[in-house]
C-alpha cells in the first residue's frame, strides 16, 4: 500500500463560551486542521492538528514529497523522514507528524479491519474516564450566557457538568486571577463536591513561592496533583521539595530528552501525555513504557480536540497500564463535532473507546464543509491574547492578574448554604 495524497482543511467549531487561561483565551471557538491521507487502495486515514489557516495547510501540502509513495505501515521510517531529531533543529514538525501518524494508524486499522488499540497492543479498558475541566469563561457574545468568574458561577458550572456528564474529578484551569482568589475557588469546589477528586492547573503562571503557598494550602484536600504550578523543571523541583501533593506537567516533560532528565533529577511526578505534543500515539505509548519502568504515573492531556483527536486520546488511554488518573478533554465545552453521529457521549464521566476499524470515527462531510466555511468567515484568533483585556499580556511568573470579581465572597457563602 502506498500513500498517494494528503489534504488539509482548516475548520472552526464554536465553544459554549470563551475560555480564559494564563496566556490569553480561546475566543469562543477552536481552530483545528483536519488531515486526510489517501492511499492507492482507496483507504483514507484521518488526522487532526491544533491551529490552522493557510500556513498550516501549506505545511501539510509541503510534506507531500515525503509522503507520496510511502507505505503507511512503515511509521518508524516516516518518523525519521519527517522528524529526524537533528534535522528538526531547523524544521520542527512534531505536531505535523502526529496528525499524519494518526491518519496512518487509521489506514492500518481500516486495512486490517481492527481498531487502533489492537495495533497498539490491545485495550485494557473499554472506556476512558475524564475530568470536568473547569475554565473561567467570558460570556458568549451572542447569547450572553456562559460566564464563569465568581465562586458561585464556578461551583454552579461544575455542578451542571457533573449532573450532565457524571464527572467525579474536577480540574480547575487557573492562572487567570490572583492565586488567593483561585485558592478560594478551589476550596469552594472541595466543599461542594466532598467525594470528588480535584486538580489545579495555572499553566505555570505562579512564582515558585506562590506555587508553594498554594500547594501547602490545599494539602489535606482530595488532590490528584498540582499541574504545572510554576514554570520549568528547576522551578517545579523547588516546589516539589516543599509541597507533599504530587506535581504533574504537560509543558516541561513533552519529549524523551526531558523525560530522561526528569527521571535522573526528579521534578515532576505525573507525566501528562499529549498525542500531538509528543508526535503521535505511538510516542506516547513508548513514553508511558519508560514511565512504567520507573514507576511514574501518567495522564492523558488535552490540547483541545474535535472527535478525531479525541479518538486518539481514547485509544491511548485504552492501552496504557499506568494510566491512573482521569483524562482531560475540552470536548464538553464544544457545541458540536464533525464526526458522523455527532459528539461522542459521556456516561458517568467516561467515554467509550471506539471499536470500529482504525480510529473508529468517520468524517461528516456536511459538517466539514459547514465548519470550514465558518473558519473562512471568522478566521483565526491569537491564543495568547484575551479579548476582554486588549492591552494586557502576562509575565512568567505573572503578577498581572485579571480583576477579582467583587461578588465572590458573599456568593460563595450563599453557595455553601444552598448546595
Ligand atoms: Mg496543563
Boltz pocket constraint, residues with backbone or C-beta under 6 A from the ligand:
constraints:
  - pocket:
      binder: B
      contacts: [[A, 201], [A, 203], [A, 227], [A, 228], [A, 249], [A, 250]]
      max_distance: 6.0
